[in-house]
Amino acid sequence: MDALTKMNVFLLVLCAVLLAMACVPADRVRAWRAGINPSAPELPDASFVVARVLFVALAIGGVYTAVQGFGVSDRMSWSDSELTGAVHQATDDLDGYAYRTDETGDSPYFTDYESLTEEKVTRYGGGDAPETGVLADPADTDTDTDAHLTVTASGADNAFCVHLQRTRAKKDDYTPPGLNGSPGTLTFRGYRLTAGVRTGEC
């Protein structure tokens, strides 16, 4: 439970206390007050009405604030169900993903497998999931052709291992035309990914 959620729970408990105070009978309050200070003047009934209205109004305001706070908390952190759905949809999207690289091996579509996976998971998080907090941690043995990434997200307890394998796809190669329509000299190499996922860290 994060700090914001704890604060919202505390606020709801405080609202319950205020409602309980509003329900205390006037005679019991007078008896308690007289026991502490017998010489104190007796409180009129109007004072209890005003106090009850005030306590109920504060409780209603507190409940509204807590409900709004729970909504903010939900949008700031990932739930297990949000992460589970997002990871599986992202894996489906990555399975068969096609891209090209230049002569240096760099792709204009993404920087590395970590950033690609994080972007895909975040995209499929849904309306209540935050747009940050996803981490795809690569294994030490990862290569350009075979990668294992442990995917986690802030607020979620679950972890998933996404396995990406790269294969050459010559049919996706592309050579842009050169100047004046002459044959180009630079060929972008085509690749495709196969993707799988399992529960737990890699």
PyMOL commands that place a pseudoatom at each C-alpha (Angstrom):
pseudoatom trace, name=CA, resn=MET, resi=1, chain=A, elem=C, hetatm=0, pos=[0.000, 0.000, 0.000]
pseudoatom trace, name=CA, resn=ASP, resi=2, chain=A, elem=C, hetatm=0, pos=[1.537, 3.301, -1.059]
pseudoatom trace, name=CA, resn=ALA, resi=3, chain=A, elem=C, hetatm=0, pos=[1.579, 6.488, 1.025]
pseudoatom trace, name=CA, resn=LEU, resi=4, chain=A, elem=C, hetatm=0, pos=[-1.317, 8.101, -0.830]
pseudoatom trace, name=CA, resn=THR, resi=5, chain=A, elem=C, hetatm=0, pos=[-3.536, 5.055, -0.354]
pseudoatom trace, name=CA, resn=LYS, resi=6, chain=A, elem=C, hetatm=0, pos=[-2.695, 4.946, 3.362]
pseudoatom trace, name=CA, resn=MET, resi=7, chain=A, elem=C, hetatm=0, pos=[-3.633, 8.611, 3.666]
pseudoatom trace, name=CA, resn=ASN, resi=8, chain=A, elem=C, hetatm=0, pos=[-6.968, 7.986, 1.953]
pseudoatom trace, name=CA, resn=VAL, resi=9, chain=A, elem=C, hetatm=0, pos=[-7.716, 5.064, 4.288]
pseudoatom trace, name=CA, resn=PHE, resi=10, chain=A, elem=C, hetatm=0, pos=[-6.856, 7.224, 7.299]
pseudoatom trace, name=CA, resn=LEU, resi=11, chain=A, elem=C, hetatm=0, pos=[-9.191, 9.925, 5.995]
pseudoatom trace, name=CA, resn=LEU, resi=12, chain=A, elem=C, hetatm=0, pos=[-12.053, 7.421, 5.708]
pseudoatom trace, name=CA, resn=VAL, resi=13, chain=A, elem=C, hetatm=0, pos=[-11.439, 6.269, 9.298]
pseudoatom trace, name=CA, resn=LEU, resi=14, chain=A, elem=C, hetatm=0, pos=[-11.523, 9.894, 10.435]
pseudoatom trace, name=CA, resn=CYS, resi=15, chain=A, elem=C, hetatm=0, pos=[-14.830, 10.392, 8.595]
pseudoatom trace, name=CA, resn=ALA, resi=16, chain=A, elem=C, hetatm=0, pos=[-16.257, 7.368, 10.406]
pseudoatom trace, name=CA, resn=VAL, resi=17, chain=A, elem=C, hetatm=0, pos=[-15.192, 8.889, 13.727]
pseudoatom trace, name=CA, resn=LEU, resi=18, chain=A, elem=C, hetatm=0, pos=[-16.874, 12.186, 12.835]
pseudoatom trace, name=CA, resn=LEU, resi=19, chain=A, elem=C, hetatm=0, pos=[-20.115, 10.387, 11.970]
pseudoatom trace, name=CA, resn=ALA, resi=20, chain=A, elem=C, hetatm=0, pos=[-19.936, 8.456, 15.228]
pseudoatom trace, name=CA, resn=MET, resi=21, chain=A, elem=C, hetatm=0, pos=[-19.488, 11.743, 17.121]
pseudoatom trace, name=CA, resn=ALA, resi=22, chain=A, elem=C, hetatm=0, pos=[-22.521, 13.189, 15.338]
pseudoatom trace, name=CA, resn=CYS, resi=23, chain=A, elem=C, hetatm=0, pos=[-24.609, 10.267, 16.606]
pseudoatom trace, name=CA, resn=VAL, resi=24, chain=A, elem=C, hetatm=0, pos=[-23.705, 10.664, 20.288]
pseudoatom trace, name=CA, resn=PRO, resi=25, chain=A, elem=C, hetatm=0, pos=[-26.874, 11.626, 22.274]
pseudoatom trace, name=CA, resn=ALA, resi=26, chain=A, elem=C, hetatm=0, pos=[-26.948, 15.131, 23.741]
pseudoatom trace, name=CA, resn=ASP, resi=27, chain=A, elem=C, hetatm=0, pos=[-27.732, 13.801, 27.255]
pseudoatom trace, name=CA, resn=ARG, resi=28, chain=A, elem=C, hetatm=0, pos=[-24.587, 11.670, 27.227]
pseudoatom trace, name=CA, resn=VAL, resi=29, chain=A, elem=C, hetatm=0, pos=[-22.469, 14.662, 26.215]
pseudoatom trace, name=CA, resn=ARG, resi=30, chain=A, elem=C, hetatm=0, pos=[-24.040, 16.788, 28.956]
pseudoatom trace, name=CA, resn=ALA, resi=31, chain=A, elem=C, hetatm=0, pos=[-23.411, 14.061, 31.547]
pseudoatom trace, name=CA, resn=TRP, resi=32, chain=A, elem=C, hetatm=0, pos=[-19.801, 13.635, 30.423]
pseudoatom trace, name=CA, resn=ARG, resi=33, chain=A, elem=C, hetatm=0, pos=[-19.261, 17.424, 30.497]
pseudoatom trace, name=CA, resn=ALA, resi=34, chain=A, elem=C, hetatm=0, pos=[-20.843, 17.754, 33.934]
pseudoatom trace, name=CA, resn=GLY, resi=35, chain=A, elem=C, hetatm=0, pos=[-18.598, 15.011, 35.267]
pseudoatom trace, name=CA, resn=ILE, resi=36, chain=A, elem=C, hetatm=0, pos=[-15.511, 16.903, 34.113]
pseudoatom trace, name=CA, resn=ASN, resi=37, chain=A, elem=C, hetatm=0, pos=[-16.670, 20.407, 35.015]
pseudoatom trace, name=CA, resn=PRO, resi=38, chain=A, elem=C, hetatm=0, pos=[-19.841, 20.494, 37.174]
pseudoatom trace, name=CA, resn=SER, resi=39, chain=A, elem=C, hetatm=0, pos=[-19.910, 24.305, 37.225]
pseudoatom trace, name=CA, resn=ALA, resi=40, chain=A, elem=C, hetatm=0, pos=[-19.948, 24.632, 33.409]
pseudoatom trace, name=CA, resn=PRO, resi=41, chain=A, elem=C, hetatm=0, pos=[-23.131, 26.130, 31.935]
pseudoatom trace, name=CA, resn=GLU, resi=42, chain=A, elem=C, hetatm=0, pos=[-25.518, 23.702, 30.256]
pseudoatom trace, name=CA, resn=LEU, resi=43, chain=A, elem=C, hetatm=0, pos=[-25.281, 23.555, 26.472]
pseudoatom trace, name=CA, resn=PRO, resi=44, chain=A, elem=C, hetatm=0, pos=[-28.449, 24.391, 24.541]
pseudoatom trace, name=CA, resn=ASP, resi=45, chain=A, elem=C, hetatm=0, pos=[-29.968, 21.944, 22.058]
pseudoatom trace, name=CA, resn=ALA, resi=46, chain=A, elem=C, hetatm=0, pos=[-29.103, 24.315, 19.191]
pseudoatom trace, name=CA, resn=SER, resi=47, chain=A, elem=C, hetatm=0, pos=[-25.396, 23.768, 19.871]
pseudoatom trace, name=CA, resn=PHE, resi=48, chain=A, elem=C, hetatm=0, pos=[-25.789, 20.044, 19.362]
pseudoatom trace, name=CA, resn=VAL, resi=49, chain=A, elem=C, hetatm=0, pos=[-27.690, 20.583, 16.113]
pseudoatom trace, name=CA, resn=VAL, resi=50, chain=A, elem=C, hetatm=0, pos=[-24.942, 22.846, 14.786]
pseudoatom trace, name=CA, resn=ALA, resi=51, chain=A, elem=C, hetatm=0, pos=[-22.245, 20.376, 15.892]
pseudoatom trace, name=CA, resn=ARG, resi=52, chain=A, elem=C, hetatm=0, pos=[-24.018, 17.435, 14.231]
pseudoatom trace, name=CA, resn=VAL, resi=53, chain=A, elem=C, hetatm=0, pos=[-24.433, 19.354, 10.976]
pseudoatom trace, name=CA, resn=LEU, resi=54, chain=A, elem=C, hetatm=0, pos=[-20.759, 20.334, 11.083]
pseudoatom trace, name=CA, resn=PHE, resi=55, chain=A, elem=C, hetatm=0, pos=[-19.554, 16.782, 11.783]
pseudoatom trace, name=CA, resn=VAL, resi=56, chain=A, elem=C, hetatm=0, pos=[-21.726, 15.306, 9.020]
pseudoatom trace, name=CA, resn=ALA, resi=57, chain=A, elem=C, hetatm=0, pos=[-20.589, 17.977, 6.533]
pseudoatom trace, name=CA, resn=LEU, resi=58, chain=A, elem=C, hetatm=0, pos=[-16.935, 17.343, 7.378]
pseudoatom trace, name=CA, resn=ALA, resi=59, chain=A, elem=C, hetatm=0, pos=[-17.461, 13.593, 7.019]
pseudoatom trace, name=CA, resn=ILE, resi=60, chain=A, elem=C, hetatm=0, pos=[-19.122, 13.982, 3.613]
pseudoatom trace, name=CA, resn=GLY, resi=61, chain=A, elem=C, hetatm=0, pos=[-16.310, 16.256, 2.439]
pseudoatom trace, name=CA, resn=GLY, resi=62, chain=A, elem=C, hetatm=0, pos=[-13.729, 13.798, 3.727]
pseudoatom trace, name=CA, resn=VAL, resi=63, chain=A, elem=C, hetatm=0, pos=[-15.347, 10.827, 1.971]
pseudoatom trace, name=CA, resn=TYR, resi=64, chain=A, elem=C, hetatm=0, pos=[-15.451, 12.768, -1.302]
pseudoatom trace, name=CA, resn=THR, resi=65, chain=A, elem=C, hetatm=0, pos=[-11.792, 13.735, -0.928]
pseudoatom trace, name=CA, resn=ALA, resi=66, chain=A, elem=C, hetatm=0, pos=[-10.793, 10.134, -0.146]
pseudoatom trace, name=CA, resn=VAL, resi=67, chain=A, elem=C, hetatm=0, pos=[-12.678, 8.773, -3.160]
pseudoatom trace, name=CA, resn=GLN, resi=68, chain=A, elem=C, hetatm=0, pos=[-10.950, 11.322, -5.380]
pseudoatom trace, name=CA, resn=GLY, resi=69, chain=A, elem=C, hetatm=0, pos=[-7.658, 10.390, -3.749]
pseudoatom trace, name=CA, resn=PHE, resi=70, chain=A, elem=C, hetatm=0, pos=[-8.170, 6.691, -4.486]
pseudoatom trace, name=CA, resn=GLY, resi=71, chain=A, elem=C, hetatm=0, pos=[-8.700, 7.626, -8.139]
pseudoatom trace, name=CA, resn=VAL, resi=72, chain=A, elem=C, hetatm=0, pos=[-5.456, 9.611, -8.174]
pseudoatom trace, name=CA, resn=SER, resi=73, chain=A, elem=C, hetatm=0, pos=[-3.625, 6.747, -6.466]
pseudoatom trace, name=CA, resn=ASP, resi=74, chain=A, elem=C, hetatm=0, pos=[-4.941, 4.296, -9.043]
pseudoatom trace, name=CA, resn=ARG, resi=75, chain=A, elem=C, hetatm=0, pos=[-3.683, 6.489, -11.876]
pseudoatom trace, name=CA, resn=MET, resi=76, chain=A, elem=C, hetatm=0, pos=[-0.255, 6.845, -10.233]
pseudoatom trace, name=CA, resn=SER, resi=77, chain=A, elem=C, hetatm=0, pos=[0.501, 3.144, -9.798]
pseudoatom trace, name=CA, resn=TRP, resi=78, chain=A, elem=C, hetatm=0, pos=[-0.001, -0.130, -11.662]
pseudoatom trace, name=CA, resn=SER, resi=79, chain=A, elem=C, hetatm=0, pos=[-2.211, -2.923, -10.411]
pseudoatom trace, name=CA, resn=ASP, resi=80, chain=A, elem=C, hetatm=0, pos=[-1.383, -6.589, -10.968]
pseudoatom trace, name=CA, resn=SER, resi=81, chain=A, elem=C, hetatm=0, pos=[-4.309, -6.987, -13.370]
pseudoatom trace, name=CA, resn=GLU, resi=82, chain=A, elem=C, hetatm=0, pos=[-3.283, -3.910, -15.392]
pseudoatom trace, name=CA, resn=LEU, resi=83, chain=A, elem=C, hetatm=0, pos=[0.291, -5.145, -15.713]
pseudoatom trace, name=CA, resn=THR, resi=84, chain=A, elem=C, hetatm=0, pos=[-0.782, -8.704, -16.563]
pseudoatom trace, name=CA, resn=GLY, resi=85, chain=A, elem=C, hetatm=0, pos=[-3.076, -7.572, -19.364]
pseudoatom trace, name=CA, resn=ALA, resi=86, chain=A, elem=C, hetatm=0, pos=[-0.596, -5.023, -20.701]
pseudoatom trace, name=CA, resn=VAL, resi=87, chain=A, elem=C, hetatm=0, pos=[2.328, -7.482, -20.796]
pseudoatom trace, name=CA, resn=HIS, resi=88, chain=A, elem=C, hetatm=0, pos=[0.348, -10.147, -22.645]
pseudoatom trace, name=CA, resn=GLN, resi=89, chain=A, elem=C, hetatm=0, pos=[-1.003, -7.666, -25.185]
pseudoatom trace, name=CA, resn=ALA, resi=90, chain=A, elem=C, hetatm=0, pos=[2.465, -6.197, -25.655]
pseudoatom trace, name=CA, resn=THR, resi=91, chain=A, elem=C, hetatm=0, pos=[3.901, -9.672, -26.214]
pseudoatom trace, name=CA, resn=ASP, resi=92, chain=A, elem=C, hetatm=0, pos=[1.249, -10.406, -28.831]
pseudoatom trace, name=CA, resn=ASP, resi=93, chain=A, elem=C, hetatm=0, pos=[2.159, -7.127, -30.543]
pseudoatom trace, name=CA, resn=LEU, resi=94, chain=A, elem=C, hetatm=0, pos=[5.891, -7.907, -30.453]
pseudoatom trace, name=CA, resn=ASP, resi=95, chain=A, elem=C, hetatm=0, pos=[5.409, -11.404, -31.858]
pseudoatom trace, name=CA, resn=GLY, resi=96, chain=A, elem=C, hetatm=0, pos=[6.043, -10.907, -35.564]
pseudoatom trace, name=CA, resn=TYR, resi=97, chain=A, elem=C, hetatm=0, pos=[7.176, -7.306, -35.100]
pseudoatom trace, name=CA, resn=ALA, resi=98, chain=A, elem=C, hetatm=0, pos=[9.112, -6.213, -38.222]
pseudoatom trace, name=CA, resn=TYR, resi=99, chain=A, elem=C, hetatm=0, pos=[11.780, -3.540, -38.378]
pseudoatom trace, name=CA, resn=ARG, resi=100, chain=A, elem=C, hetatm=0, pos=[14.858, -2.504, -40.318]
pseudoatom trace, name=CA, resn=THR, resi=101, chain=A, elem=C, hetatm=0, pos=[18.364, -1.435, -39.387]
pseudoatom trace, name=CA, resn=ASP, resi=102, chain=A, elem=C, hetatm=0, pos=[20.975, 0.606, -41.183]
pseudoatom trace, name=CA, resn=GLU, resi=103, chain=A, elem=C, hetatm=0, pos=[24.521, -0.529, -41.927]
pseudoatom trace, name=CA, resn=THR, resi=104, chain=A, elem=C, hetatm=0, pos=[25.579, 0.104, -38.336]
pseudoatom trace, name=CA, resn=GLY, resi=105, chain=A, elem=C, hetatm=0, pos=[22.834, -2.153, -36.968]
pseudoatom trace, name=CA, resn=ASP, resi=106, chain=A, elem=C, hetatm=0, pos=[20.840, 0.736, -35.473]
pseudoatom trace, name=CA, resn=SER, resi=107, chain=A, elem=C, hetatm=0, pos=[17.100, 0.908, -36.004]
pseudoatom trace, name=CA, resn=PRO, resi=108, chain=A, elem=C, hetatm=0, pos=[15.190, 4.172, -36.523]
pseudoatom trace, name=CA, resn=TYR, resi=109, chain=A, elem=C, hetatm=0, pos=[12.175, 2.569, -34.820]
pseudoatom trace, name=CA, resn=PHE, resi=110, chain=A, elem=C, hetatm=0, pos=[13.591, 1.971, -31.329]
pseudoatom trace, name=CA, resn=THR, resi=111, chain=A, elem=C, hetatm=0, pos=[16.814, 2.238, -29.343]
pseudoatom trace, name=CA, resn=ASP, resi=112, chain=A, elem=C, hetatm=0, pos=[16.951, -1.191, -27.720]
pseudoatom trace, name=CA, resn=TYR, resi=113, chain=A, elem=C, hetatm=0, pos=[14.731, -4.091, -26.701]
pseudoatom trace, name=CA, resn=GLU, resi=114, chain=A, elem=C, hetatm=0, pos=[14.239, -2.617, -23.226]
pseudoatom trace, name=CA, resn=SER, resi=115, chain=A, elem=C, hetatm=0, pos=[12.791, 0.665, -24.468]
pseudoatom trace, name=CA, resn=LEU, resi=116, chain=A, elem=C, hetatm=0, pos=[10.702, -1.133, -27.103]
pseudoatom trace, name=CA, resn=THR, resi=117, chain=A, elem=C, hetatm=0, pos=[9.171, -3.486, -24.528]
pseudoatom trace, name=CA, resn=GLU, resi=118, chain=A, elem=C, hetatm=0, pos=[8.535, -0.697, -22.020]
pseudoatom trace, name=CA, resn=GLU, resi=119, chain=A, elem=C, hetatm=0, pos=[6.813, 1.411, -24.680]
pseudoatom trace, name=CA, resn=LYS, resi=120, chain=A, elem=C, hetatm=0, pos=[4.573, -1.478, -25.759]
pseudoatom trace, name=CA, resn=VAL, resi=121, chain=A, elem=C, hetatm=0, pos=[3.569, -2.420, -22.199]
pseudoatom trace, name=CA, resn=THR, resi=122, chain=A, elem=C, hetatm=0, pos=[2.812, 1.199, -21.313]
pseudoatom trace, name=CA, resn=ARG, resi=123, chain=A, elem=C, hetatm=0, pos=[0.694, 1.571, -24.452]
pseudoatom trace, name=CA, resn=TYR, resi=124, chain=A, elem=C, hetatm=0, pos=[-1.529, -1.358, -23.466]
pseudoatom trace, name=CA, resn=GLY, resi=125, chain=A, elem=C, hetatm=0, pos=[-1.879, -0.351, -19.828]
pseudoatom trace, name=CA, resn=GLY, resi=126, chain=A, elem=C, hetatm=0, pos=[-5.386, 1.013, -20.260]
pseudoatom trace, name=CA, resn=GLY, resi=127, chain=A, elem=C, hetatm=0, pos=[-7.032, 4.252, -19.207]
pseudoatom trace, name=CA, resn=ASP, resi=128, chain=A, elem=C, hetatm=0, pos=[-6.386, 3.971, -15.447]
pseudoatom trace, name=CA, resn=ALA, resi=129, chain=A, elem=C, hetatm=0, pos=[-2.768, 2.813, -15.694]
pseudoatom trace, name=CA, resn=PRO, resi=130, chain=A, elem=C, hetatm=0, pos=[-0.044, 5.461, -15.460]
pseudoatom trace, name=CA, resn=GLU, resi=131, chain=A, elem=C, hetatm=0, pos=[2.107, 6.374, -18.457]
pseudoatom trace, name=CA, resn=THR, resi=132, chain=A, elem=C, hetatm=0, pos=[5.300, 5.751, -16.497]
pseudoatom trace, name=CA, resn=GLY, resi=133, chain=A, elem=C, hetatm=0, pos=[6.686, 3.180, -14.071]
pseudoatom trace, name=CA, resn=VAL, resi=134, chain=A, elem=C, hetatm=0, pos=[7.276, 0.214, -16.398]
pseudoatom trace, name=CA, resn=LEU, resi=135, chain=A, elem=C, hetatm=0, pos=[10.748, -1.343, -16.280]
pseudoatom trace, name=CA, resn=ALA, resi=136, chain=A, elem=C, hetatm=0, pos=[12.110, -4.007, -18.637]
pseudoatom trace, name=CA, resn=ASP, resi=137, chain=A, elem=C, hetatm=0, pos=[15.328, -5.278, -17.070]
pseudoatom trace, name=CA, resn=PRO, resi=138, chain=A, elem=C, hetatm=0, pos=[17.531, -7.239, -19.523]
pseudoatom trace, name=CA, resn=ALA, resi=139, chain=A, elem=C, hetatm=0, pos=[19.429, -10.358, -18.539]
pseudoatom trace, name=CA, resn=ASP, resi=140, chain=A, elem=C, hetatm=0, pos=[23.237, -10.230, -18.482]
pseudoatom trace, name=CA, resn=THR, resi=141, chain=A, elem=C, hetatm=0, pos=[23.435, -12.866, -21.201]
pseudoatom trace, name=CA, resn=ASP, resi=142, chain=A, elem=C, hetatm=0, pos=[21.196, -10.996, -23.688]
pseudoatom trace, name=CA, resn=THR, resi=143, chain=A, elem=C, hetatm=0, pos=[22.386, -10.543, -27.268]
pseudoatom trace, name=CA, resn=ASP, resi=144, chain=A, elem=C, hetatm=0, pos=[21.058, -8.761, -30.347]
pseudoatom trace, name=CA, resn=THR, resi=145, chain=A, elem=C, hetatm=0, pos=[19.367, -11.977, -31.452]
pseudoatom trace, name=CA, resn=ASP, resi=146, chain=A, elem=C, hetatm=0, pos=[18.115, -13.366, -28.121]
pseudoatom trace, name=CA, resn=ALA, resi=147, chain=A, elem=C, hetatm=0, pos=[16.887, -11.332, -25.153]
pseudoatom trace, name=CA, resn=HIS, resi=148, chain=A, elem=C, hetatm=0, pos=[15.165, -12.065, -21.856]
pseudoatom trace, name=CA, resn=LEU, resi=149, chain=A, elem=C, hetatm=0, pos=[13.583, -9.074, -20.110]
pseudoatom trace, name=CA, resn=THR, resi=150, chain=A, elem=C, hetatm=0, pos=[12.061, -9.029, -16.640]
pseudoatom trace, name=CA, resn=VAL, resi=151, chain=A, elem=C, hetatm=0, pos=[9.084, -6.673, -16.799]
pseudoatom trace, name=CA, resn=THR, resi=152, chain=A, elem=C, hetatm=0, pos=[7.816, -4.979, -13.635]
pseudoatom trace, name=CA, resn=ALA, resi=153, chain=A, elem=C, hetatm=0, pos=[5.823, -1.835, -12.869]
pseudoatom trace, name=CA, resn=SER, resi=154, chain=A, elem=C, hetatm=0, pos=[5.541, 0.500, -9.893]
pseudoatom trace, name=CA, resn=GLY, resi=155, chain=A, elem=C, hetatm=0, pos=[2.697, -0.558, -7.603]
pseudoatom trace, name=CA, resn=ALA, resi=156, chain=A, elem=C, hetatm=0, pos=[2.337, -4.077, -9.035]
pseudoatom trace, name=CA, resn=ASP, resi=157, chain=A, elem=C, hetatm=0, pos=[3.691, -7.186, -7.294]
pseudoatom trace, name=CA, resn=ASN, resi=158, chain=A, elem=C, hetatm=0, pos=[3.753, -9.349, -10.405]
pseudoatom trace, name=CA, resn=ALA, resi=159, chain=A, elem=C, hetatm=0, pos=[6.789, -9.801, -12.661]
pseudoatom trace, name=CA, resn=PHE, resi=160, chain=A, elem=C, hetatm=0, pos=[6.963, -11.307, -16.133]
pseudoatom trace, name=CA, resn=CYS, resi=161, chain=A, elem=C, hetatm=0, pos=[9.746, -12.671, -18.309]
pseudoatom trace, name=CA, resn=VAL, resi=162, chain=A, elem=C, hetatm=0, pos=[9.440, -11.560, -21.930]
pseudoatom trace, name=CA, resn=HIS, resi=163, chain=A, elem=C, hetatm=0, pos=[11.591, -13.557, -24.359]
pseudoatom trace, name=CA, resn=LEU, resi=164, chain=A, elem=C, hetatm=0, pos=[12.468, -11.924, -27.680]
pseudoatom trace, name=CA, resn=GLN, resi=165, chain=A, elem=C, hetatm=0, pos=[14.254, -13.672, -30.549]
pseudoatom trace, name=CA, resn=ARG, resi=166, chain=A, elem=C, hetatm=0, pos=[15.355, -11.909, -33.709]
pseudoatom trace, name=CA, resn=THR, resi=167, chain=A, elem=C, hetatm=0, pos=[15.433, -13.561, -37.128]
pseudoatom trace, name=CA, resn=ARG, resi=168, chain=A, elem=C, hetatm=0, pos=[16.660, -12.202, -40.444]
pseudoatom trace, name=CA, resn=ALA, resi=169, chain=A, elem=C, hetatm=0, pos=[13.906, -11.262, -42.911]
pseudoatom trace, name=CA, resn=LYS, resi=170, chain=A, elem=C, hetatm=0, pos=[15.554, -10.552, -46.261]
pseudoatom trace, name=CA, resn=LYS, resi=171, chain=A, elem=C, hetatm=0, pos=[12.177, -10.013, -47.895]
pseudoatom trace, name=CA, resn=ASP, resi=172, chain=A, elem=C, hetatm=0, pos=[11.828, -6.904, -45.722]
pseudoatom trace, name=CA, resn=ASP, resi=173, chain=A, elem=C, hetatm=0, pos=[15.107, -5.387, -46.932]
pseudoatom trace, name=CA, resn=TYR, resi=174, chain=A, elem=C, hetatm=0, pos=[14.775, -1.948, -48.470]
pseudoatom trace, name=CA, resn=THR, resi=175, chain=A, elem=C, hetatm=0, pos=[17.144, -0.025, -50.712]
pseudoatom trace, name=CA, resn=PRO, resi=176, chain=A, elem=C, hetatm=0, pos=[16.005, 3.564, -51.247]
pseudoatom trace, name=CA, resn=PRO, resi=177, chain=A, elem=C, hetatm=0, pos=[16.666, 5.074, -54.660]
pseudoatom trace, name=CA, resn=GLY, resi=178, chain=A, elem=C, hetatm=0, pos=[19.715, 7.259, -55.074]
pseudoatom trace, name=CA, resn=LEU, resi=179, chain=A, elem=C, hetatm=0, pos=[20.007, 10.668, -56.633]
pseudoatom trace, name=CA, resn=ASN, resi=180, chain=A, elem=C, hetatm=0, pos=[18.121, 11.218, -59.877]
pseudoatom trace, name=CA, resn=GLY, resi=181, chain=A, elem=C, hetatm=0, pos=[16.406, 7.862, -59.484]
pseudoatom trace, name=CA, resn=SER, resi=182, chain=A, elem=C, hetatm=0, pos=[19.619, 5.868, -59.775]
pseudoatom trace, name=CA, resn=PRO, resi=183, chain=A, elem=C, hetatm=0, pos=[19.983, 2.659, -57.715]
pseudoatom trace, name=CA, resn=GLY, resi=184, chain=A, elem=C, hetatm=0, pos=[20.803, 3.375, -54.090]
pseudoatom trace, name=CA, resn=THR, resi=185, chain=A, elem=C, hetatm=0, pos=[23.919, 2.155, -52.352]
pseudoatom trace, name=CA, resn=LEU, resi=186, chain=A, elem=C, hetatm=0, pos=[22.454, 1.838, -48.845]
pseudoatom trace, name=CA, resn=THR, resi=187, chain=A, elem=C, hetatm=0, pos=[20.307, -1.161, -47.941]
pseudoatom trace, name=CA, resn=PHE, resi=188, chain=A, elem=C, hetatm=0, pos=[18.251, -1.310, -44.764]
pseudoatom trace, name=CA, resn=ARG, resi=189, chain=A, elem=C, hetatm=0, pos=[18.238, -4.865, -43.452]
pseudoatom trace, name=CA, resn=GLY, resi=190, chain=A, elem=C, hetatm=0, pos=[14.922, -6.410, -42.409]
pseudoatom trace, name=CA, resn=TYR, resi=191, chain=A, elem=C, hetatm=0, pos=[14.343, -8.348, -39.194]
pseudoatom trace, name=CA, resn=ARG, resi=192, chain=A, elem=C, hetatm=0, pos=[11.393, -9.879, -37.359]
pseudoatom trace, name=CA, resn=LEU, resi=193, chain=A, elem=C, hetatm=0, pos=[10.864, -10.719, -33.701]
pseudoatom trace, name=CA, resn=THR, resi=194, chain=A, elem=C, hetatm=0, pos=[9.236, -13.718, -32.107]
pseudoatom trace, name=CA, resn=ALA, resi=195, chain=A, elem=C, hetatm=0, pos=[8.007, -13.078, -28.592]
pseudoatom trace, name=CA, resn=GLY, resi=196, chain=A, elem=C, hetatm=0, pos=[6.840, -15.158, -25.653]
pseudoatom trace, name=CA, resn=VAL, resi=197, chain=A, elem=C, hetatm=0, pos=[6.061, -14.478, -22.006]
pseudoatom trace, name=CA, resn=ARG, resi=198, chain=A, elem=C, hetatm=0, pos=[5.915, -16.383, -18.748]
pseudoatom trace, name=CA, resn=THR, resi=199, chain=A, elem=C, hetatm=0, pos=[5.141, -15.381, -15.188]
pseudoatom trace, name=CA, resn=GLY, resi=200, chain=A, elem=C, hetatm=0, pos=[8.091, -14.602, -12.921]
pseudoatom trace, name=CA, resn=GLU, resi=201, chain=A, elem=C, hetatm=0, pos=[11.510, -13.084, -13.322]
pseudoatom trace, name=CA, resn=CYS, resi=202, chain=A, elem=C, hetatm=0, pos=[13.857, -14.227, -16.058]
for i in range(1, 202): cmd.bond("trace and resi %d" % i, "trace and resi %d" % (i + 1))
show_as sticks, trace
zoom trace
